[in-house]
């Protein structure tokens, strides 16, 4: 079981076990019985009973009947959804996704709105604040009902600093995003890289449940990776791990936002896909994309939509992006040997038109022992992956704080 969601407290063994029990309950689909808790924790039933009693007294855990289709339904434990609410925020380069969930991570309200990250924190954070108040009002709630907030951004996050040198976040370098949001909302805030949150979201509630070695690849305007290695999120020495979008694919390729040439992001990211489509239209290729005027307004979502409708040029552009992604992922597979690679983000919503060239290229370019064992799949949570990861982090703050005092 992973324990990367909370810091081990300097308290007695019972409290340490209590944190582990909380995570087992919250991440076991359908609930978990006391007997199973005792088995997995290697504790006596009496010890489990004492811990569960404390959690029940604090209102964090409740008993329910399991959903077995027949026979006697055993009593299992689950996080009490009525104990409170949290907010998960995924700020992308061109959009923001906001989720309001109860303590069981059930989504009660969802919002996806345009956001231009290039406008900087002075514009973006007040807009996020306004949207959070709007979605809470729509859900019949207020900020006073929220216990914690999780937030993700499309750049490397350094603890105690904020984002550092983010290529697609001009004007954000070193800005104290977490502190700003805590002042705005008046509740604890967790701040993480969006791809890292995608890995957490898919591990907790999506395609990666039960995996211990997982890579989540977010393909949007930029490209990033979240790495779960041996059950732990890997952040690197400064929190900037997973910047797979800035691996060099073509030494003399197009200029990237980071200033280098031939980066994966400059060849297969959302902007690169749009730029490639503009080039094809300007060269006179027959494509439905010529219907967009002016041609400079073509976006990656237009290319994806056209590819879905069978436009050959758009499909070729998406396939080329998939080959570039597969080339980079082959190196990741060789280096980290994950059991699963989950591909998510806005561009990945096209499905197999992107996934198949990724799979083929990975299997061609990675070593046999690694390529045989890895599964490459699309994100089960779709565009929600990172926002659900933010929810996981928000719940980690509040559930473990409350359990420490139970």
Secondary structure, 3 states (H helix, E strand, C coil): CCCCCCCCCCCCHHHHHHHHHHHHHHHCCCCECHHHHHHHHCCCHHHHHHHHHHHHHCCCEEEEECCCCCCCCCEEEEECHHHCEEEEEEECCCEEEEEEEECCCCEEEEEEEECCHHHCHHHHHHHHHHHHHHHHHHCCCCHHHEEEEEEEECCCEECCCEECCCCCCCCCCCCCHHHHHHHHHCCEEEEEEHHHHHHHHHHHHCCCCCCCCEEEEEECCCEEEEEEECCEEECCCCCCCCCHHHCECCCCCCECCCCCECEHHHHHCHHHHHHHHHHHHHCCCCCHHHHCCCHHHCCHHHHHHHHHCCCHHHHHHHHHHHHHHHHHHHHHHHHHCCCEEEEECCHHHHCHHHHHHHHHHHHHHCCHHHHHHCEEEECCCHHHHHHHHHHHHHHHHHHHHHHHCC
